[in-house]
């Protein structure tokens, strides 16, 4: 399968490496020092389950340098979605599709508007990974799973082909019949996990072990569940408890990407996470005090502070 990875960070770098190692034709679209390292030294993945050492890869900074592909794994940061979406359109002219693996619940809508619904699917990545150094992806723990699916009337067969390619590469990948619900499931978890770990400047183990931080984590989830219901996605009464059980099984050292970005002084995705919950809650006439507090505390750092 011909695959372009737009955004070779933790998600794109890890899963793209597994697909390339299995023999698929994978090209990485990156920039800056990371791009230079990929070209000069190849891609390294530090992982307890699927390590890769200095694997030569094709890396470019402009999608126009690539031929059309079957799938674009769209893994850019949320603030780059609007600008990056038109750049991948030429890669899909032969019937290819784009699968966004961003956080949040809005990226697919942007891609549908720019690329068309027939060329846009949905994706969720569940993994703790980041760029540890240029050309080096560090994977925390053992969880590395993809869930993908087509929206109503979307490219179901093409998504199924991607699932088969992923499985051939040893990736745990599942076709989701209701990908919109899956996006919201992750959103409930991620808004809470990213917000509370960033607010406390502490990894997940510290958050879940402290009674007050743990309560804030659960309360944040409940706020997002209420917003989801207002959007037509209803979760049962035990959903948050199961999510908290999932939290208890994750590595104690796990840090959200927003915490990593905050510590590094990088831009933050808070406007599309806690900020999005605040906006949707207000539109639905709901209270979201935890999300409002998290977003207010992150706002001074949203554009990056060096």
Secondary structure, DSSP 8 states (H G I E B T S, - for coil): -EEEEES-SHHHHHHHHHHHHTT-EEEEE--HHHHHHHHHH-EEEE-SSS-EEEE--EEES-GGGS---SEEEE---GGGHHHHHHHHGGGGTTS-EEEE--SSS-HHHHHHHHH-GGGEEEEEEEEEEEEEETTEEEEEEEEEEEEEE--TTS-HHHHHHHHHHHHHTT-EEEE-S-HHHHHHHHHHHHHHHHHHHHHHT--HHHHHHSHHHHHHHHHHHHHHHHHHHHTT----TTHHHHHHHHHHTS-TT---HHHHHHHHT----GGGTHHHHHHHHHHHT---HHHHHHHHHHGGGTT---
